[in-house]
């Protein structure tokens, strides 16, 4: 699921809680050798959560490293 932020400061506070332990969707795709579309599907199918902000400061999507365990579990079911 996408967790959207309307305010950059709220997004920044959440991302700071990750203490640098996050990846972009492209980083997740590279780690698992899948397309970014596959990562998008994991997000919209509620396999993992992604934090998203779009506003004057730019557009950002980050996925906490903690979400990677959910990917491992999902992929092991196949």
trRosetta pair geometry for C-beta under 8 A, 3 or more apart (Angstrom, degrees):
i j d omega theta_ij theta_ji phi_ij phi_ji
1 43 6.7 -148 -4 179 8 69
1 44 7.6 79 -99 -119 40 28
1 46 5.1 22 -42 -104 89 79
1 49 5.4 -16 58 -111 77 77
1 50 7.7 -166 90 29 36 68
2 43 6.0 54 -59 164 75 120
2 44 7.6 0 -21 -84 96 65
2 49 7.7 146 -98 -160 16 63
2 50 5.5 -29 -109 71 64 93
2 51 7.9 128 -163 -111 60 16
2 52 5.0 -11 -165 7 108 132
2 61 7.9 -57 -129 -129 103 108
3 14 7.8 -146 113 180 133 166
3 49 5.9 29 -18 -177 111 109
3 50 7.1 -173 22 87 77 40
3 51 5.0 -29 69 -107 105 64
3 52 6.8 151 71 21 48 76
4 52 5.3 -31 -102 75 64 98
4 53 7.4 131 -160 -87 58 46
5 8 7.2 110 124 -94 123 25
5 10 4.9 -171 -152 90 117 106
5 11 3.8 176 74 -66 163 93
5 14 7.2 -152 -71 16 139 136
5 51 7.0 28 -19 -177 114 91
5 52 7.1 -179 16 87 79 47
5 53 4.5 -29 63 -90 108 97
6 10 7.5 33 54 41 61 137
6 55 7.7 97 -175 -69 42 132
7 10 4.4 79 76 6 101 107
7 11 7.0 -173 93 -7 53 85
7 55 8.0 29 -124 -36 20 167
8 11 5.4 -57 -151 39 38 114
8 12 6.0 39 153 -22 71 107
8 53 6.0 107 -108 176 61 146
8 55 5.7 -124 -56 63 99 137
8 56 7.7 -80 -37 56 136 81
8 57 4.8 77 -110 12 150 144
9 12 5.5 -51 -143 37 32 114
9 13 6.4 38 155 -23 64 102
10 13 5.7 -49 -149 31 31 113
10 14 6.7 29 153 -16 62 104
11 14 5.9 -60 -155 37 31 109
11 15 6.3 24 153 -15 67 109
11 51 6.6 146 -144 158 84 112
11 53 3.9 -14 -94 -56 162 144
11 60 6.9 122 164 70 141 127
12 15 5.8 -55 -142 40 31 108
12 16 6.2 36 156 -24 65 105
13 16 5.8 -55 -150 32 28 113
13 17 7.0 36 150 -26 60 99
14 17 5.7 -49 -162 21 36 115
14 18 7.6 38 144 -21 61 97
14 51 5.8 -168 116 -142 136 153
15 18 5.7 -46 -166 21 45 116
15 22 6.7 -79 -147 11 83 159
15 51 6.7 -167 -72 97 84 149
15 60 7.9 -30 -71 139 149 142
15 62 5.8 77 -115 49 108 158
16 19 7.4 44 172 -70 48 46
18 21 5.0 -139 168 59 84 73
18 22 4.5 23 154 -39 156 111
18 62 7.3 -136 8 139 167 135
18 64 5.1 -143 -115 -116 119 91
18 65 7.3 129 -166 10 105 87
21 64 6.6 38 109 -161 87 72
21 65 4.1 -73 164 10 94 129
21 66 7.5 71 123 -28 121 78
22 62 4.4 32 155 176 139 114
22 63 6.1 155 -163 75 87 37
22 64 5.2 -50 -101 -102 91 41
22 65 6.1 -116 -84 -27 36 75
23 27 3.4 -135 -170 93 107 130
23 28 5.1 136 104 -51 132 76
23 31 7.0 -44 -139 -16 170 134
23 62 7.1 145 73 -157 28 70
23 63 5.4 -28 65 64 80 94
23 65 6.9 96 -14 -79 93 69
24 27 4.6 104 48 0 71 102
24 28 7.3 -135 94 -2 41 83
24 61 6.6 85 -150 84 72 80
24 62 6.5 -55 -93 -106 50 59
24 63 7.4 88 -164 16 8 90
25 28 5.7 -52 -150 36 36 111
25 29 6.3 40 150 -22 66 105
25 36 5.4 75 133 -148 111 94
25 39 4.6 151 -163 115 91 143
25 40 6.8 40 -158 -61 143 70
25 43 7.7 -52 -107 -32 116 136
25 50 6.9 12 -73 -125 99 145
25 61 5.6 5 -22 107 108 127
25 63 6.6 98 -79 -17 56 123
26 29 5.4 -51 -146 35 34 115
26 30 6.4 34 154 -20 65 103
26 36 5.8 -23 -89 -92 64 115
26 39 8.0 -134 -64 27 24 160
27 30 5.7 -52 -147 35 31 110
27 31 6.4 34 154 -21 64 105
27 63 7.9 -163 69 47 103 107
28 31 5.7 -53 -148 34 32 113
28 32 6.4 1 163 7 66 110
28 39 4.9 117 91 -119 120 133
28 63 5.5 6 -50 59 137 149
28 68 7.5 -158 -126 -96 98 89
28 71 7.5 -180 -167 -67 113 160
29 32 6.6 -76 -147 52 24 89
29 33 7.9 72 163 -105 57 5
29 34 5.4 -109 -145 78 70 70
29 35 6.0 -33 -148 154 125 15
29 36 4.8 -60 -59 -77 155 56
29 38 6.7 125 -117 57 91 99
29 39 5.0 -89 -65 -27 88 128
30 33 7.3 21 -170 -75 30 45
31 68 7.6 -54 120 -124 153 124
32 38 7.7 -125 98 105 125 133
32 39 7.9 144 46 -76 128 94
32 71 6.6 -101 -79 160 146 142
32 75 7.7 -160 -149 -66 127 153
34 38 3.8 -76 157 64 125 152
34 39 6.6 144 94 -42 114 78
35 38 4.9 113 57 -4 73 95
35 39 7.5 -134 103 2 50 82
36 39 5.4 -49 -155 36 44 114
36 40 6.3 52 145 -23 69 101
37 40 5.3 -48 -148 34 35 117
37 41 6.5 39 151 -21 64 102
38 41 5.6 -51 -152 34 33 114
38 42 6.7 38 149 -21 64 100
39 42 5.6 -48 -152 31 36 114
39 43 6.7 36 150 -18 64 102
39 63 7.7 -110 -172 -35 118 157
40 43 5.7 -57 -155 34 33 111
40 44 6.3 16 157 -7 69 108
41 44 6.1 -59 -137 45 31 99
41 45 5.7 19 164 -8 68 117
41 47 8.0 34 119 12 67 126
42 45 6.1 -64 -135 48 22 102
42 47 4.0 -74 -161 60 79 127
42 48 5.0 26 141 19 110 102
42 71 6.5 4 -151 -104 152 94
42 74 7.1 142 -131 83 105 167
43 46 7.9 29 171 -71 29 26
43 47 7.3 -64 -57 49 22 82
43 48 5.9 -50 -88 75 60 84
43 49 7.3 82 -136 -136 80 17
43 50 4.7 -24 -121 0 130 121
43 63 7.9 -112 -85 -93 111 119
47 70 5.9 151 162 141 69 110
47 71 6.6 75 146 -94 118 60
47 74 4.8 15 -148 -77 121 160
48 63 6.2 30 147 -149 132 122
48 67 4.1 80 -150 179 109 123
48 68 8.0 31 -112 -72 136 30
48 70 5.1 153 -87 84 78 131
48 71 6.1 -5 -55 -58 127 89
49 63 7.4 153 91 -133 52 77
49 64 7.4 11 79 22 97 105
49 67 6.0 -142 44 -99 70 130
50 61 5.4 13 166 -173 122 99
50 62 6.9 162 -162 78 75 31
50 63 4.9 -43 -107 -82 82 87
50 67 7.9 20 -71 -81 59 177
51 60 8.0 -10 110 117 84 96
51 61 7.1 159 80 -152 48 49
51 62 5.2 -17 59 61 99 84
51 63 7.5 171 16 -82 75 36
51 64 7.6 65 -8 -33 114 89
52 59 8.0 -6 -168 -170 85 79
52 60 7.0 173 -146 91 45 58
52 61 4.8 -4 -102 -103 84 82
53 57 7.6 -2 130 67 123 112
53 59 7.1 -172 98 -143 57 42
53 60 5.0 8 55 52 91 98
54 58 7.7 -84 -133 127 52 37
54 59 4.2 9 -112 -111 87 88
54 60 7.6 -173 -73 24 53 56
55 58 7.6 6 64 44 57 29
55 59 7.9 139 15 -81 42 57
63 67 5.3 -89 177 52 95 144
64 67 5.1 111 69 -12 78 97
65 68 5.8 -28 -172 -3 52 118
66 69 6.8 -37 180 15 49 108
67 70 5.3 -47 -169 29 60 118
67 71 6.9 62 138 -22 76 97
68 71 5.4 -47 -156 30 45 115
68 72 6.6 49 147 -21 70 99
69 72 5.5 -48 -150 32 38 115
69 73 6.4 37 152 -18 66 104
70 73 5.7 -52 -148 37 33 112
70 74 6.2 34 152 -20 65 106
71 74 5.7 -55 -146 38 31 111
71 75 6.1 24 158 -15 66 110
72 75 6.1 -61 -145 41 25 106
72 76 6.3 26 156 -24 62 110
73 76 5.9 -57 -148 32 28 112
73 77 7.1 35 152 -28 59 101
74 77 6.1 -55 -166 20 33 114
74 78 8.0 38 144 -27 60 95
75 78 6.0 -39 -166 11 47 115
